[in-house]
């Protein structure tokens, strides 16, 4: 908190979670664990606010009292997945993928399809740190990959913190 003689409170780190809207049960379980770990680290989870990986990560974060920023493709904030605490209805369709990446200080990919590939490619283009846990990005993305969600979260937080220095 800010007050007399104190500066403003530090802003929480923002970590994006990208992945398939049609995620597998395993992918949803991993995304849920990622969301929980981000909330426990007091990071803001940034996602597209929809189904699949996004919904599972949001639910995991919400269970731990975390903040989830959902950047929605449509114009109705009520369309956000349960667990999204701050829905931003953009009306931009898939173009909102760029906002997800730019609003994040590092990004974690879980599974994925075309939208995830788009977001991951933008991460590579602008130098946004990207890590994977059970991702479907393939060999064209030279990223660190982790077997455990907590390890992916720890690395994403470390990379985001490094950028703040």
N, C-alpha and C positions, 0 to 999 in steps of 0.2 A: 504494500500500500504506500501511497505517497502521503506526505505530511510535512509539517515544518521541519526543515533541515534534512529532509529525506528526498531522494530522487524518485522518479516513477518506478513502479514495480517492473521487474524485467518481464518482457513478453514471453509467453510460452513458445516453445519450438513447435513448428507446424510440420507434421509428417503426412504426406499423401499416401493413400492406399489405393492401388489400382488393380483391377482384375475383372474377371468374367462376370457378366450379369447372369449367365447360365452356369454358375459354378457347380462343381461336383460337391457331394457331401464332405469329402475330405478337404476340398478347397475352402468351403464355408467354415469348417472346423479350424483350419489354419488361420483364416481371416479373423475369426472370432478371437482366437488367441492373440493375434497381432493387435487387435483393438483393445483387449484387456491390458496388454503390456504397455501400450501407448498411454492409456489412462493412468496406470500405476506410475508411469514416468512423468505424469502431469503435462504431457504433450497434447496439442490439439490435433485431432485426426481430420484430415481433409480428404474428401472423396466425392464421387459423382452423385451420391445420395440415392441411388437406385437399388435394384435387387442384387442377389448373388453375393459376390465378395464384398461389395459396398455395404449391403444390409448387414451381413454377418460381422464385419469389422465394426460398424456403428453399434450394433447390439452389444458386442464385447466391451466396447468403450463405455457405453451407457451403463452397463452393469456395475462398472467401477466408478461411476460418477464423472466420467470424462466428458470433454467437449468435442462435438463432432460438427464440422462445417461441411454441409452437403451442397455442392454446386450443381444444381439441377439443370437438365436440358430444356425443360418446359417452363411454362409461366405460372404454374400452380404450386406454391410452397407446400400445400397439403399432400402432394404426391411423394414427398420425401419418405424414405424408409424409416421405420421405427428406430429410435436411437439417434437420429439426426437431431441435434439440438439447435443448430442454426441453419435453416434451409434458405439457400439463395436461389430463387427462381430466375433464370437468366433469359429464357426464350431463345437461346442460341443453338439448340439442338446439340449435335456432336461437337460443334465448335467450342463448347464449354470445356472440352478436354484440355485445351490450352490454359484455361483458368485454373483447373485442378493442379496442373504442373507448376504454373507460375505462383500459385498461392502456397505451395509447399517448399520447405527448405531441403527436404530429401524425400524420396519416394520409395515405397515398398511394393513390388509386384507379386501378386498371388494368382496363379493360373493366368488366364487371359485369352482374348480373341482380338479382333480388329481394333476396337477402341483402345485396348491396353497397348497394342503395338503402336498405335498413334501416339499415345501418351509417353511410352518408353522412348520412341524415336525423338520426341520433343525434348525429353530429358537429356538425351545424348547430344542433340543439337545445341542446347543452351548451357550444357555443363551442370545440369541439376543432378546431384547424387542419386543413384538408383541401385537398389539391391533387390534380390529375388529370394522368395521362399516358395518352393513348389510352383515356380513360374513356367509359363509356356512361351517364353520369348525366343528361345533358340540361341544358336551359337553366334548370330550376328550382333548380339548384345553382349559385349565384354564386361559383364557386371559380376560382382561378388554374389554368390548364391549360398543359402544357408538351409540346413535340414530342419532347424528349430526356429519357430516364430520369434522366441525371445532373443535369439542371437541376431536375427535380421533387424529387429527393433533396436537392439543395443547398437548395432553398426550404423543404422540410419541416424540415430540420435547423435552418435559420435561424428559422423560426417556433417550433419547439420550444425553441430556446435563448432566444428572446425571452420565452417564458413563464416561464423559470427566473429571469429577472432581477427 
